[in-house]
């Protein structure tokens, strides 16, 4: 039987971070998922900690979400007029997320962040944008910006120099660089767009307070990229976790359990540029009903099943257990950061060796480790037993 192959695009895959680089141990493709496990085209079963790079918060094929999708499918996917779900899903989102006075939908994080940048420029009448962290491929416009979560580039091919010059990439917690930039360009900066540094999330509140004060002193907007942190670190992401509210925010991964949906939200006064027609942000597929039905079911489940606490508890047990095994085995690796999305820290060679050996043991890890609500205590026990074998094998 012929084996499935990744899509035939320029890089062989649809997403660079999904490209299998540790063959033959790493799966080339995944064909099925259920709960916290996935299967590849060779029939291998793996305990999964990639969770589709973050979106799968409840687990693969969650019955509540799948039932909502199937029910809505019978009534239609997309229409030429608004569907009630566009309103009710937005109302539920705003009820759950601190600082979200209004919300609209798109499909991906990149385009939602682009909308936020455009809204901020229109609201402030300013052109410059400060970017901290990875804000999606569409917004990696500044020299030195994150072109992928773990990679930066001094060049921005495909971006006109005049546009790149208006975007300023600043490292996490680099307050001196921010102070210098605002000293010379403060009156020109429309928005600070910040994505949390995963290993630093537990201590991030002070930096967010600093950013809020800096923005307020210069009449600049503050926007949060909550694509990973929203509905994972907390329902309301870093705004809820730190108590520091932004003017604008973008959510996506986590709200629809894998269905394609992003949200841009914030203060009604700022988003008012859309209602006045000053800015047009529109998408034929923003009101696609299957994703909205999935989002309503997912957000409701996260709220009613206390999913965030479960992610924290499960992630803490996994993180502590793995770090104990690393230390006992003399490994230089550690899992650092918030337990719902900790990140491997160590040399690149160590990480790659560990990931390769993990695939051999039926564990699918990513450099950021995501648990979902389907990871039960027995799955964590089994994972730690397998990790112990991986540590022993790599030490040998």
N, C-alpha and C positions, 0 to 999 in steps of 0.2 A: 504494500500500500504506500502511495506517495505521501511523504511527510509535508506538513504545512510549512510555509516559509514566511518571514516577515514581508510587509508591503514593499513594493518596488518603487521607492522614492529615492532621492539623491543619496541618502545615507543608508538605505536598506530598511529603515524603520520610520515610523511616523513621529517618534519622539526620541531625541538623542539619549535621554537618560534611561530609556527602556532598552537600548541596544545591548544585546548580550555580548559582553567583552571577556567573559571567563569560560568560554567553551573549552572542552565539551561538558564540564560539570554544570554550567548554568543552562537553564532551559532556553531554547531558541524562541519558542512561543508558548503561551499559556492558552489552553482551550476551554477550561472550565474552572469555576470556583464555587465553593459552598462553605459558609461560615468563615473559618479562619484558615481554610486549606484551598490549595489550587492544584491543578493537574496539567502537565504538559502533554505534547503530542506523542510522547513515548510512553504515556501512561504513568509517569512518576508522580507521586503525591508528595506535596511539600507543605509544611506549616509556613504560612505566609505572614511576613512582617513588612511587606511593601504596601499593601492595601491600595493598589493602583496609584502609588506615589502620594497617598494621603486621603483621597476622597471616600474610601470605604470605611465608614465609622461604625456601622452596625454589624457588618459582616456581609460576605458575598451571598447573593440570592436571599436576602432577608425577606421572610414571607409577608410581613406587613407592607413593606415598600413595594414588593412585586405585585401584591394584590391591588394596591392603589393604582399602579401602572396599568394592570390588565383591565381594571374597571373603567378607567378613563379611556383606554384604547377603544373600547366599544362605542364611545361617544364621539371620538375624533381627536386628532392630534393637533391641528392648526387651523385657524379660521381667519377670515378677512375682517373680523371685528374682534374687540376684546372678549376674553373669556372670564367668567367670574373668578377663576383661580388666580388670575393676575392680581386681583385686589385682595382676596382672602389670604393668599400666600404672603403677600407683602405685609399685610396687617399682622400676621403671626410672627413674621421675622422682626418687625418693629417692636412688637410686644416683648420679644425675648432679648433683643440686643440693646444695651445701654447706648444712648446717644443717637440711635437711629430714629429720626423723626419722619423720614420718608425713605422709600427704597424703590429701585427699578431693577429690571432683570436683563441680562445678556447671557452669553453662552460660556465665555472663557474669562480667565483672570486678566489676561493681557488686554483684551478690549475694554473690560470694565475699568482697569487702571488708566487706560488711555482716555476714557470718558471722564474720570476723576481729574486728570491733568487738565483737560479742556475746560471743565467746569470751573476749576480753581483759577485758571487764567482769565476766564470771562468774568468771574465774580470779583477778582482783585484788580483787573486791568494790568496785570504784570505778566512777564514772559518766562522768567527763570524758574527752574525746578531743581530741588535738591533731592537726590535719591540715596537712600540708605538701605543696603541689602539688595536682594534679587527681586525685581518687580516685573518679571515676565519678559519674554523675548521682544515684545512690541515696545517696551519702554526702556530697554537697555541702550540708551541713546548717548550717554556721556562717555567720554574717554575714561577708561578705568572702571567702568560699571561692570556689574555682574552680568555676563552674557549667558551663564547658566548658574545654578545655585552654588557650585563650587569652583567657578572659573571667571576670571576677569580678562578684559582686553583693553589695551591702550589704543587700539584702532577700532573704528566703528564703520566697517564697510557697508555701503548701501545707505548710509545716513549722511545727508548734506552737512558740510562742516558748519554752516551757519546755524543749523538746528542743533547739532551736537554741542555747540558752544553755549547753548542756553540750558543745558542739563549738567548738573554737577554731582559727581559720585563722591560720597563721603563714607568712610568706614564706620562701622558700629563703634559707638562710644568715643569717637574722635572729636571731642568738644573743642579742642584748640582749632582744628580745621574749620569747624562750624562757626566759631566766634570770628575767625578771620574773614570767612566768606561773608557773613552777615555784616561785618564792619564795613566792608567795601561795596557789597551788593544787596544789602538788606531791603532797600526800598524797591528792588526789582524782582524779588523772589515771591512767586505766587504761592508755592506750596512746598512743604517738606513731606516727602513720601517715604515712609519707613516700614520695612519688613523686619520682624524680630530676628535676631541672631539666635538660632536654636540653643546652642550650649549656654547662652547667657540669659535665657528666659527667666530662670528663678530669681535673678538679681536685677531684672530690667526696669523695675518701677522708677528708680531714681533717674535713669536716663530718659524715660518717657516724660517725667515731670520737667526735666531740663528742656526737652524739646517743646513741650507745651508753653513754658515760660518764654523761650526764645521766639517762638512763633508769635505769641501775643505781643511781645515788645516791639516787633517789627511789622505788625499788621499782616502776617503771613498765615496761610491756612496750614493745618496739620492733618495729614491723611495717613491712615493705617492700611497696610496690606495685610489683611487677615485671612489670606487664602488657605494657609495651613493652620494657623492658630485659632481661627474662628471655629466654634463647635468642636474643639478638641482640647486646647489648653483650658478654655472656658467656653460656655455658649457664646458669650459676647467677646471672645478672643482677648487680646491684650487690653482692650478698653475695660473689660470687666476684671481681668486679672490684676491690673495695676490701679484701677480707679481713676485713670487719666483719660478723659474723653477727647476724641478727635473731632474735627469738623466734617471729615469725610472718611469713608471706609469702604473697603472692597472685601467681600466674602465669596466663597465658592466651594472649595473642597470641604467635604463634611456635611453640607446641607442637603444633599440629595442622594447620598449613598452610591455615588458613581454615575448618576445621570448628569448630562452636561448642563450646568447652570451656574451663573455668577450673579452677584448682587452688588450694586453700588448704592451707597446709602449715606445718610448724614443729616446735618442740620437743614431744616426746611428752608431757612433763609438762603443758604448757599445753593441748594438744589433748585431754588426758585428761578435761576437763569434758564432752566429747562421749561418751566411753566410759562415764562414770559416770551419764550421763543427766541431768546438771545442766543441760545446754543441748541443745536439739534443733535441728539444722540438717538439713533433709531436702529432697529434690527427686526427683520421679518420674523426671526425665530425667537425673539425675546419672550413671547407669550406662548411658546410651545407647551402644550398641556401635560404631556407625560412627565417632563422634568418638574413641572410645578406640582403635579400630584405627588411625585416622589419626594419633593422637598417638603411638602406639607406633612407627609407621613413620617419622614425622617426627623424633621424638627420636633414634631409631636412626640415621637418615640424617645428622642434624646431628652426632652423635658420630662416626660412622664416615667421613663424607666431609670432615671438618674444615671444616664450613660456616662456623663463626664466623670463622675466619681468612680465609676467602674473602670474607665480608661486609666485614671490616675492610679487606682489600686493595682490593677493588672500590670501596668507599665512600671510601677515602682518595684513590684516583686521581680519582674523580668530584669530590670536595670540593676538592682542590687545583686541578684543572683548571678548575672553575667559578670559583673565587676568583681565579685568574689572569686569566680572561676578564673578570670584573667589574672588577678593578683596571685592566686594560689599556684597558677601554672607558669608564672614568670613572664606573662605576656605584657607588652607595652600598651596594649589597647585598653580603652575605657569607653563606657557609654556616659556621656555628659549632657546635662540639660534637663528639661522638663520631662517627666516620665511618660507623658503621652506622645512625645516626639523627640527622644534623646538622639544624639548624634555620635557616631564613632569618632574618637579622637586617637590619633596615632600616626605612624608613618604610612604613606600611601602603600608601600610594599606590604606592611603588616595587615592593613585593611584588606587589600586584594587577596592575600593569602588566606585570611580568615574567611572571607566571603566565598572563595572557591571551595574550601574545605566544607563550609556550611552547606553548600549546594549538594555535595556528596552525601551529607548526612540528612538530606531532606528538609533543609531549612532555607527559606528564601528571605534573605536580609537585603537591605538597602543602606546607604550611608546614614540616612535618617531612619530610625526604627519606629514603625507605626504599629500600635496594637489596635484592635477593634473590639466591639462589644461581644463578639462571638468567641474570643479567646477565653476559654474556661481555665480553671485552676489546673485541670489535668493536662491541658495543652501547654501551659507554662512549665509544669513538671517535666513533661516529655521534652520540651525545648531545652531546658537546662541540662537534662541528661545527654542530649545530643551535642550541646555546646561543650560539655565536659569532654566528650570524645574529640571534638574539633580542636580544643585547646591542647589536649594530649598529643594529637596527631601533628599539629603545627609546631609544637615544642620539640617533638622528636625530629 
